[in-house]
Amino acid sequence: MSRPEVDSALAEFLEAFDNLEWDRFCACFAEHATVYLPFETHPHIVVGKSEVEAGFAPLFEERRLSEAGPPYLHLEPADTSVSVYSDLAFVTFHLNLPGAIGRRTIIFCKRDGTWKIVHLHASTMSA
């Protein structure tokens, strides 16, 4: 069972994101990753690592300028669920955001001994 490895990959992603560590954050994604971003500027799916990076870059820039940190985002996942199926893992959790709830689903795939994000679905709804 690879649950500890998936937990470690998730922790790496969340810490890199929370601290806005760009290189660590980008390293968490597979080259062919897809992401539904929760930003109005990207209402559709982004495909491929370069589009994923372009989608997140404005958030990184904005938060570094407007927040003291690290951590910048103060991510505190709640109700985390992890299911591992051979070389795939499905992770769900939510974030309690100011005036909203962020729902997250991350699909990891294990290739060459490393768990990488192949899909992330992020949505935010008013609380």
PENORKA-V914010 format. One record per backbone hydrogen bond with DSSP energy under -1.0 kcal/mol. CO is the residue of the C=O (numbers start at 0). NH is the residue of the N-H. If there is no record, write none. Layout:
co:nh
CO:NH
CO:NH
This chain:
co:nh
1:5
2:6
3:7
4:8
5:9
6:10
7:11
8:12
9:13
10:14
11:15
12:16
13:17
14:18
15:20
16:19
17:71
17:72
19:21
20:24
21:25
22:26
24:27
25:28
27:116
29:32
30:48
32:47
33:119
34:45
35:121
38:41
45:34
47:51
48:52
49:53
50:54
51:55
52:56
55:59
56:60
57:61
58:62
59:63
60:64
61:65
62:66
77:93
80:91
82:89
84:87
86:109
87:84
88:107
89:82
90:105
91:80
92:103
93:77
94:96
94:101
96:99
98:126
99:96
100:124
101:94
102:122
103:92
104:120
105:90
106:117
106:118
107:88
108:115
110:113
113:110
115:108
116:29
117:33
118:106
119:35
120:104
122:102
124:100
